[in-house]
Each structure stands twice: as C-alpha cells, then as structure tokens.
Amino acid sequence: MSMQLSKELTDGIVLAFLAEQDLYGYVLTKSVQEVFAVSESTMYPVLRRIKAKGWVTTYDEPFEGRNRRYYSITKEGRAALQDLQMDWHDFSARVEHILGDEDGK
C-alpha cells in the first residue's frame, strides 16, 4: 500500500536527515528515496519551504568545476524537528490505537 506523505511529515523527514549531517540536494533526495517514494520535483519545493521558514541554511561547495548546494539544519530547524517528532509520536500512537495490529485485537 502506498500512502501520501503530508507536508509536515515530509519536512520532518528531511530535517531528520539534515540533523545527521549537511547534505547536497541530490544526495538528500536519494537518501529520502531509500525510505519513501518521493521525486526530485517534490524535494526541491520542500527544501525551499523549510529554508523560507529559517529551518535550514545553504552554502555552496565547488565540485568538478561546478558548485554543489549543501543544506544545513539551523537551531530553529532542530527545534521544529523536535516539535514534529513529538507530534508524530502522538499521532502514530493514536493511529495504532485505532487500527491496532492483529495480535492486539
């Protein structure tokens, strides 16, 4: 089964990857794609949105005659990630209570 990810959940997933290390767009997209089916056309609007919120900053590093744009989580981004994690834990506990698993019913 495939489910749509909400904007908030997608933001949280991206922030969680960036909390581990700074990443450039391509690697970040591939990292997220290893876990969820998202396209590049989805990822870049997410990155623009969380940058506009002040949750990430960017910097460029030269690579083979071009620049790679890296994304780095900010202090505000870490606080937002904590909030999103708390919301996720609450939400997932409620869903688990409603849907349960076969052994729990």
Residue frames as qw, qx, qy, qz and C-alpha x, y, z in Angstrom:
[[0.000, 0.889, 0.457, 0.000, 0.00, 0.00, 0.00],
 [0.416, 0.217, 0.000, 0.883, 1.22, 3.48, -0.78],
 [0.186, -0.836, -0.459, 0.235, 0.24, 6.49, 1.31],
 [0.281, 0.791, 0.031, 0.543, 0.74, 10.18, 0.58],
 [0.524, -0.242, -0.389, 0.718, 3.13, 11.99, 2.90],
 [0.070, -0.947, -0.309, 0.057, 1.86, 15.24, 4.38],
 [0.325, 0.810, -0.194, 0.449, 3.92, 18.41, 4.05],
 [0.458, -0.761, 0.355, -0.292, 4.69, 18.35, 7.76],
 [0.926, -0.202, 0.309, 0.078, 5.85, 14.73, 7.67],
 [0.757, 0.519, 0.034, 0.395, 7.99, 15.35, 4.60],
 [0.024, 0.872, -0.267, 0.410, 9.53, 18.40, 6.31],
 [0.690, -0.599, 0.367, -0.172, 10.28, 16.30, 9.37],
 [0.952, 0.089, 0.201, 0.213, 11.91, 13.52, 7.34],
 [0.543, 0.691, -0.095, 0.467, 14.15, 16.00, 5.52],
 [0.234, -0.831, 0.319, -0.392, 15.07, 17.74, 8.78],
 [0.879, -0.385, 0.281, -0.031, 15.89, 14.36, 10.38],
 [0.863, 0.312, 0.067, 0.392, 18.37, 13.57, 7.60],
 [0.292, 0.764, -0.150, 0.556, 19.91, 17.04, 7.89],
 [0.578, -0.753, 0.212, -0.232, 20.17, 16.71, 11.68],
 [0.939, -0.159, 0.181, 0.247, 22.68, 13.91, 11.00],
 [0.516, -0.250, 0.340, 0.746, 24.83, 15.85, 8.53],
 [0.294, 0.649, -0.122, -0.691, 24.80, 18.58, 5.91],
 [0.594, 0.203, 0.733, 0.263, 23.79, 17.18, 2.52],
 [0.128, 0.274, -0.370, -0.878, 23.51, 18.50, -1.00],
 [0.649, 0.197, 0.068, -0.732, 20.21, 18.22, -2.84],
 [0.686, 0.263, -0.607, -0.303, 20.90, 15.14, -4.93],
 [0.324, 0.130, -0.879, 0.325, 22.24, 13.05, -2.03],
 [0.315, 0.045, 0.544, -0.776, 19.45, 14.24, 0.25],
 [0.716, 0.204, -0.165, -0.647, 16.85, 13.26, -2.37],
 [0.637, 0.218, -0.735, -0.082, 18.43, 9.82, -2.84],
 [0.076, 0.117, -0.820, 0.555, 18.60, 9.31, 0.93],
 [0.517, 0.123, 0.363, -0.766, 14.91, 10.09, 1.36],
 [0.722, 0.276, -0.385, -0.505, 14.05, 7.93, -1.68],
 [0.323, 0.215, -0.911, 0.143, 15.68, 4.94, 0.02],
 [0.096, 0.165, 0.797, -0.573, 12.90, 5.13, 2.60],
 [0.399, 0.604, 0.493, -0.482, 9.96, 6.81, 0.81],
 [0.473, 0.418, 0.574, 0.521, 8.87, 7.23, -2.79],
 [0.039, 0.879, 0.145, -0.453, 9.44, 10.93, -3.44],
 [0.674, 0.565, 0.216, 0.424, 10.53, 12.64, -6.62],
 [0.440, -0.039, -0.037, 0.897, 13.08, 15.38, -7.12],
 [0.101, -0.488, -0.329, -0.802, 10.18, 17.61, -8.13],
 [0.598, -0.690, -0.388, -0.127, 8.78, 17.06, -4.62],
 [0.718, -0.337, -0.240, 0.560, 12.04, 17.55, -2.75],
 [0.360, 0.202, 0.026, 0.910, 13.10, 20.94, -4.04],
 [0.308, -0.648, -0.237, -0.655, 9.85, 22.69, -3.05],
 [0.759, -0.566, -0.302, 0.114, 10.26, 21.10, 0.42],
 [0.650, -0.111, -0.113, 0.743, 13.80, 22.49, 0.64],
 [0.082, 0.445, 0.141, 0.881, 12.64, 25.95, -0.46],
 [0.525, -0.673, -0.331, -0.404, 9.79, 25.85, 2.08],
 [0.765, -0.529, -0.236, 0.282, 11.93, 24.85, 5.05],
 [0.506, 0.097, -0.024, 0.857, 14.60, 27.36, 4.04],
 [0.123, -0.582, -0.223, -0.772, 11.95, 30.12, 3.93],
 [0.671, -0.665, -0.281, -0.169, 10.91, 29.09, 7.46],
 [0.073, -0.812, 0.493, -0.304, 14.51, 29.51, 8.62],
 [0.916, -0.294, 0.245, -0.122, 14.89, 25.81, 9.39],
 [0.847, 0.032, 0.259, 0.463, 17.83, 25.32, 7.04],
 [0.054, 0.853, -0.269, -0.444, 20.56, 27.41, 5.51],
 [0.889, 0.406, 0.131, 0.168, 22.52, 26.75, 2.35],
 [0.200, -0.782, 0.446, 0.386, 26.10, 27.07, 1.25],
 [0.816, 0.551, -0.145, -0.094, 27.90, 26.15, -1.96],
 [0.596, -0.510, 0.556, 0.276, 30.97, 23.93, -2.29],
 [0.442, 0.618, -0.490, -0.427, 32.90, 23.62, -5.55],
 [0.723, -0.085, 0.685, 0.009, 32.94, 20.18, -7.14],
 [0.566, 0.176, 0.656, 0.468, 34.42, 19.32, -10.53],
 [0.160, 0.123, 0.341, 0.918, 34.07, 22.86, -11.86],
 [0.363, -0.567, -0.457, -0.582, 30.54, 23.32, -10.54],
 [0.197, -0.316, 0.549, -0.748, 29.00, 24.16, -7.19],
 [0.421, -0.358, -0.832, -0.056, 27.00, 21.81, -5.03],
 [0.340, -0.532, 0.097, -0.770, 24.42, 23.48, -2.82],
 [0.376, -0.099, -0.853, 0.347, 24.50, 22.00, 0.66],
 [0.495, -0.633, -0.234, -0.547, 21.68, 22.25, 3.17],
 [0.335, 0.106, -0.705, 0.616, 22.38, 22.64, 6.88],
 [0.415, -0.685, -0.589, -0.107, 19.82, 22.49, 9.69],
 [0.018, 0.581, -0.242, 0.777, 19.59, 25.57, 11.92],
 [0.018, -0.002, 0.749, -0.662, 18.86, 25.86, 15.63],
 [0.555, 0.163, 0.150, -0.802, 15.26, 26.74, 14.66],
 [0.682, 0.214, -0.584, -0.385, 15.18, 23.69, 12.40],
 [0.321, 0.084, -0.892, 0.305, 16.27, 21.43, 15.26],
 [0.273, 0.113, 0.558, -0.775, 13.52, 22.88, 17.46],
 [0.664, 0.228, -0.175, -0.690, 10.99, 22.35, 14.65],
 [0.556, 0.186, -0.802, -0.111, 12.20, 18.77, 14.24],
 [0.041, -0.002, -0.838, 0.544, 11.67, 18.14, 17.95],
 [0.485, 0.208, 0.282, -0.801, 8.12, 19.52, 17.69],
 [0.677, 0.272, -0.453, -0.511, 7.42, 17.41, 14.61],
 [0.373, 0.152, -0.905, 0.138, 8.79, 14.32, 16.34],
 [0.187, 0.100, 0.711, -0.671, 6.52, 14.87, 19.35],
 [0.614, 0.283, 0.005, -0.736, 3.52, 15.41, 17.05],
 [0.588, 0.271, -0.703, -0.294, 4.44, 12.23, 15.14],
 [0.154, 0.063, -0.924, 0.345, 4.69, 10.14, 18.30],
 [0.385, 0.216, 0.504, -0.742, 1.29, 11.37, 19.46],
 [0.635, 0.357, -0.243, -0.641, -0.28, 10.85, 16.03],
 [0.491, 0.256, -0.819, -0.148, 1.20, 7.39, 15.49],
 [0.048, 0.010, 0.874, -0.483, 0.08, 6.25, 18.95],
 [0.526, 0.292, 0.305, -0.739, -3.48, 7.36, 18.17],
 [0.646, 0.366, -0.473, -0.475, -3.45, 5.60, 14.80],
 [0.290, 0.198, -0.929, 0.120, -2.03, 2.45, 16.35],
 [0.280, 0.110, 0.712, -0.634, -4.79, 2.56, 18.97],
 [0.639, 0.374, 0.073, -0.668, -7.46, 2.83, 16.27],
 [0.696, 0.426, -0.490, -0.305, -6.03, 0.46, 13.67],
 [0.734, -0.430, 0.507, -0.140, -4.11, -1.79, 16.01],
 [0.263, 0.402, -0.834, -0.271, -2.49, -4.94, 14.80],
 [0.738, -0.104, -0.569, -0.348, -3.93, -8.41, 14.54],
 [0.539, -0.067, -0.731, 0.414, -2.31, -9.54, 17.80],
 [0.016, 0.017, -0.413, 0.911, -3.64, -6.52, 19.69],
 [0.539, -0.097, -0.154, -0.822, -7.30, -7.14, 18.81]]
